[in-house]
């Protein structure tokens, strides 16, 4: 399997969705999947402190079979739970214990939302801590994962000499989240890009509208929706590794077959037209027709209008819980909030919108749907954490 950057296989294993047996991870099936993945070229395994049981399961399988040196382990620092360097050190040592290793290959600031949080970590002393871990060999590469708009993402890229970054990216998020603009900016800086949510949690496979499924099925090139989505990503040289949470052998085998046959720049003009038709079919089902162009920005009150509308649409297309989770991550879990209720109805955004969207009314819809009592409780609780 191809390796583009830092020795990472282009297909990485997302460990958040290991198969379950009841409420626990099914260790037998998980071991079978990991074994098959490693034997077919996957060497990058991504987990996190807050993925329930994931670090422990991955560590147990690798230790049992003596596979540790064959793979790269990526795990994440929960900065939102940490108040001091001592607290960080305690969490990191717990992660090493769970993973049954004395080093991690890639360590990420988990869901780093903006420059202000990074500045808080710097004041806490994280730069010295990172250098100590690099010098001791306990951490090889430092990066961050991100949910939010492209401008804040690029600002974060400029704040530290990151070894890599991780973003949500797919053909429907081409102009939202970090987007193509952010991905290509990272590539210009020589920073490898790891992609999460390549299929939007299933929206771009089984969640496709019927018209979208028919468009793929009628295309001259015969591929499953999953293969189409993954090839769109690997077609871009800026994409280093694509993570997939492969919870079954069928999905794992299909993704490996795709990864073993792709190359950058392979998609034809006709295949790009297929993607355009599928995106149009998906957009027909969307509540607010925001394209994420960003002409409405900047808002004088800091409202992330494109990001908010994307989350609102996701609450219908991907399910309410998914939309709410993304809304919290992209607007609220940060020092400088960007949520819809900050709107003062000045109307400046509507003067610049090429889609002629009634933005103020749309933001009111978002507040009504997503800033509900549950949101307010979570937002209040997160205030102290992200202060």
N, C-alpha and C positions, 0 to 999 in steps of 0.2 A: 504494500500500500504506500502511496506517495506521502512524503513528509516535506512540507513547505518551509516551516520555520521552527527553530529551537529543537529540532528532532521530534516534533509532535506529529503523530499520524493525522491525516486530514479528516478522518472520522474519529471523534472522541466519544467516550462512553459517559453519558450523564447519569450519575448514580442516585439521583433523587427518587427515581421511580423503579427501584428494584422490585421484582415480583413479591407479592405478599401472600402469606398463609394466615388468614384471619387478620389480626391487627399487627402481626410481626412479619419481618422480612423472611421469605422462603429461602433458606440458606442453600438448599440443594439445587433449586432452579437458578439462583443467583450464581453459584459456583459454575454451573454448566454454561451459563451465558458468558461469564468472564473468561472461562477457559476457551470457548469458541472464539470470542473476540480476540484474545491474545494470539491464538494460533493462526488467525487470519489477518494479523497486522495492526490491530488496534493497540496502541501503547499509551494512550492518554485517558486517565480516569478522573472525573471531576465530581467532588463531593463538597460538603460544607458542614460546619459545626452544628447548624440548626436542622439539617436533614435527619430526621429521627431514625437512628439506628444505622444510617448509611456508612459513616466513617468506620464504625465498629465492624460492620459486615464486610466492607472492602478489605480492611486490615486483616481480618480473620482468614479470608479466602487467599489473599496473597501470601500470608505467612504459612498457612497450611501447605501450599503447593510450591513454596520457594520461588515465587514469581516477582518478588519486590524489585529486583534489579532489571527486570525486563520491561518495567512500565514506569510511567511518570504519574505521580500522584499530585493532583491539584485539590487544595481545600481552601476554606475561606475564613477570614477573621471577622467575627461579629462585632464590628466597632460600636454598634448601637447598644451593646451590652457591657462595654468596657469603659471604665472611668480612670484607669491608671495603667502605667507600664507594668506594675506588679500584677494587676488583673489580667492584662494581655498575656504576660508570661505564664500565668496559671492556666489560661485557656489553651495556649499553644502547647504546653506540656500535656494537657489532657488530650488534645488532638493527636499528638504523637503516640500516646498510650493506646488510644482507640485504634489507630492505624497500625500499631505494632511495628513502628519504624523509628529511626533516629533522625530522619530528615524528610522534608517534603520538597518536591521538585518545584511546584508553583504555588505561591501563597497570594491570595487575593483579598483586597479590602472588599468585603461583601456589600453589594448595593451602595456603593459610594455615591451619594446623591449630588454633591456640589463642592465647590471650592471651600466653602466655610467649614464643612465637616473635616476636610483634609487639613485645613489650617488648625482646627482644634486638635487633631491627632499629632500634628507637628509640634504644637505647644506642649503636648503631653510627653513628647520625647520619642516619637516613633522612628524618626530618622536614625537616631543612634541605635535603637533596638534592631532595626532592619540591618544596619551595617554589621552589628555583632553577629546576627544570625547568618548573614552571608559569609562572614569571616570564619565562623565555626563550621560552615557547611550544612547547617540545619535547614536553610532555605536557599534554593538556587535562583529562582526567578520571582520577582515581585510584580503584581499587576492589580487590577481592580475590575469588578463587574459593575455594570451601570444600567439603570433604567431612567430614561428622561430624554430631553431634546438634544439636538445636535450641538447647539451653541455651548451649553454647559458641559457637554461631553468633551468638546475640543478645548475648553478652558482647563478641564482636569488633565487632559493629555499634556498640556504645557507646563504643569506645575511640578513635575517630577520626571526623571529619566526612567519611565516604566519599561519593564521588559516585555510586557504584553497587556492587552486589555480584553474584556469580554462584554459583548453587547447582544441584545435581542435584535435579530435582523432576518428578514425573509422578503419575498417579493411583494407582500402586502405592506411591509414596513419600510419600503425603499425610501420613502420621504417622511417617515416619522421615527420616533425614538432617535438613536444616534444617526440612523439612516445612511444612505450611500455617501452623503457629504461627510459624515463623521468617520465612516470606515475608510474612505479614501484619504482623509486627512491623516489618520493613524498610519496608513501605509506610506504616505509621503514622509512621515517622521521616522519610518523604519520600525514601527511598533506592530508586532504581530497581532492580528485580530482573531479572537475565538468567538464563534457565534453560538448563542443559545436560542431556544425557541425557533428553530428553523422552519417548523411547520405550524407555528402558532398554537401549540398544544392540541393539534388535531383539526383545527379549523380548516387547514389547507389539505386535509385528506378526507376523512369521513364527514367533516363538517362543511365541505363545499356545497354550495347550492347546486341543484340538479343541472342547471345550464352550464355551470363551470365543469362539472363532471363530464358532461356530454362534449364540451369543447376539447378537453384532453383526450377523450375516447376517440373523437373524430380526427384528431391530428394525424398527419402522415407518419410521424415517429411514434411508436407505441411504447408508452411508459405509464407506470402507475402515477397518481398524483404526488405520492411521496418522492418518487424518483425525479419527477419534474422539479419539485421544490428544492431538492438537494442539489441538483445539477445547476439550477439558477445561481446558487451560492458558490459552488466550486468553479463556476465559469469565471469568477472574478479573482484575479491574482491577489487582491488585497485580503482575501479570506484565507486564513491559515488553517484553521481547524473548525469543524462543525460538530457540535455536541448533539447527541440524540439519546433520549431516555428510553432505551430499548428494553421493554419489559417482557418480550417474548422472542423465541428463537426465530420465528417467521420474520419479524421486523428486523432483527439483527442480521439475518442472512441476506435479506433484500438490500439493506443499507450497505453492507459490505460489498455485495456485487456491484452496486452503483459506484462506491468509492474506488473500487479497483479498476474502473474503466473510464473515469472522468479525466478531463484535462482543461486547463484554463483557456478561455476563448473559443470553446467548441460550439457554442450555440449559434445557430443560423438566424438570419433575419426573419425567416418564416417562423422559427420557434419563438422568437421574441414577440411576434404578432400573436402567437397562441397565448403567451402570458398576458398580453394586453387584453385579449378577449376574456380570459378567466378573471382578471382583476375587475373588468367592467361588470361581469356577472355578479361578482361578490359585492361590488359597490352599489348595485341595484338594490341590495338588501339592507344597505346601511341607512341609519336614521338621519344622520347629519352628513351631507356630502362634502366633508372637508378633505382636501387632497394633501394637507400637510405642507403646503407651499411656503408658509411662514410670512406671507406679505402682511398679515395682521400684527406682526410683532415688530418692535417690542411694545408690550402693553404698559401704560404708565404705572399700573399697580402690580406689574410682574405676573399677570395671569398667563399661564402657558396654554393658550387657546388651542393650537393644533394637538398638543398632548392630551388635553382634557377631552376634546371631541373624539380622539382615538379611543380613549378608555371608555367613554360613554357608548360608542358604537360596539366596542368589545363586550360591554355588559349585556348586549342583546345577541351578538353573533357568537361569542364564546361562552356565554353564561354570566349571570349576575355576579357570582362570587369572583370569577376571573376578572371581570371589569372593575369590581370594587378593589380587589387586591392591587391591580395595576394603577388605579387611581390613587390609592394610598402611597404606593411606591414612587409614582411619578410627580405627585404634587404636594404631599403632606409629610412624608418621612424625610424632612430636610429642614435646615435652619430657616431659610427664606422660602416660605410656602408660596405655591403658585396655583392654588385651587380656585375653583369657579366663583365662590362666594366673595372673593376679593374684588370682583368686578364692580365699578362705580357707574356703569351704564353711560359712559361718556360718548361712545359710538365711534371713536377714532378708528377702531379695527375694521368696522363695516365700510369705511370710506376706501379701504385698500383691498378688500376681499374680491379676487377675480371671479369667485363662484357666486358672489352676491348673496352670501349666507346671512340670515338674520342672526348674527353672532350673539347679540345681547339676549335675545329670546332663547337661543340654544343653550347659553350658559345657565339660564334660569331652569331649563329642563334638567341640566346636569345636577344642579343643586338639589332639585326636588327628588331626583332618583338616587344620586350617589352620596349626597351629604345628609343622609338620614340619621336618626338617633344613634344607630350602631356606629356610623362613621364618627359622629361627634365624640363618643366615648373613646374610641381608638385614637382619634386626633388629640384629645386632651391628654391621654396617657403617654403619647409619643412626644409631647412638647418638652417634657423634662429630659427625655432620652437624647433628643437632637438639639438641645439648647447649646 
